[in-house]
Amino acid sequence: MLRQMPDRCCFVLLSAMAAMLAAPLAAQTGRDLLLPSGPEPQAQVAVVPLRLVEQAGEFPVSVRVRDVRSPRRGVVGVPQAATELYQYDDGELEAGYFLVAEGTQDALFEFEIAQRFRLRAAGTVDLAVVCMGRAPDDTSADLEFSVNFYSGGGRPQTLLAEYAATAELEAGFYVCFQLAGEARGLALPGGNVWVAVSWQRGDPVGNTKLLMADTNGPGGGRRALRGRAEAGGDWQAWQVDTGSEIKAFGIRLAVNHPDSDPDPDPDPDPDPDPDPDPDPEEGYTDCVPQTTPLMFDGGYSVRLCYETPAGEVGEGKGGIWASGESGLLWFFDSGNAEVLIKVLNGCSYNGHRWVFVAPVTDVAFNLQVTDGEGRSWSHRNRQGEVAAPARDTSAFECRE
């Protein structure tokens, strides 16, 4: 959660059990924004794990097909099929969310919640899908929100474009809006792209709309959120959602990728440029381990975080077997060891502590060994590659 001074901010589960609304029409106006001219303002906050704090009410279970139109004429339409749809939810969204201050349970003034997508190649936007809900006791049908595109790996960083949307919602139901219009044709790079939804609390607070989420689907893609407590206030720093039950937000992205086999050039260059060097960071995870599952003699701590091909981030866990100098870490099953690590006392041999790592996984991970003075040693693995063992007999200089 984001911790304000003195209050903290976190997810609140507001409503659950909504049925999928099929075949809505698009509803939006759009505006492109210039890239930010300076650094994003940061609030003085501390980042701690997110958690769900309460559940209040349920959406009625129902299947509805309806056309949702913008109050403004001329901004509706049915988008064409896209080349590729990036979707991490299972099509049924069980819960709706907005952000509140934990100490007071008061809704923040404005929220922004983002889903990261890994595009297989550069392309252009065909449409973006955003699923928003309205609680049964919400007395206002009006909905205003914006869909924002960012680049960035671990968190949203550079704003690429923003599109405003206005529509209406029926009490007790959610709608998956298909936004095309001016968003169609927006150029996106290959790799990590964030799609975020931002909106303001309602007046009264009970009229605050909800971003829908999937809590029991396959999941995938990193999620991030931020908020601001009052109008004109600074946005708090982006934080990554790693601790909640959410599998995916109700956000989807359809992208047209260029033809992978274009027609040959009838007049090819006799001296083509050499292939560019591959990105040395491609395939590695940017996660930062947060927990300490192993502690060895001499105050040496071991931390590890991993990221699956679907984008799910987790922490390595200990407890299978460990001694004062070695131990095993597991990721998904406590009976299935993934990494053996040893920190040995070689001070009498060469004046150093030795580190040995023997992974048996092809999942991307970052591993850190830290001594009591803050010195660290690290090892990592690229996604999809069988991890290589590591040996360093000069990892830490002995200072006894």
Secondary structure by P-SEA (a helix, b strand, c coil): ccccccbbbbbbbcccccccccbbbbbbbbbbbcccccccccccccccbbbbcccccccccbbbbbbbbccccccbbbbccccbbbbcccccccbbbbbccccccccccbbbbbbbbbbcbbbbbcbbbbbbbbcccccccbbbbbbbbbbbccccccccbbbbbbbccccccccccccccccccccccccbbbbbbbbbbcccccccccbbbbcccccbbbbbbcccccccccccccccccccccccccbbbbbbbcccccccccccccccccccccccccccccccccccccccccbbbbbbbbccccbbbbbbbcccccccccbbbbccccccccbbbbbccccccccbbbbbbbbcccccbbbbbbccccccccccccccccbbbbbbcccccccc
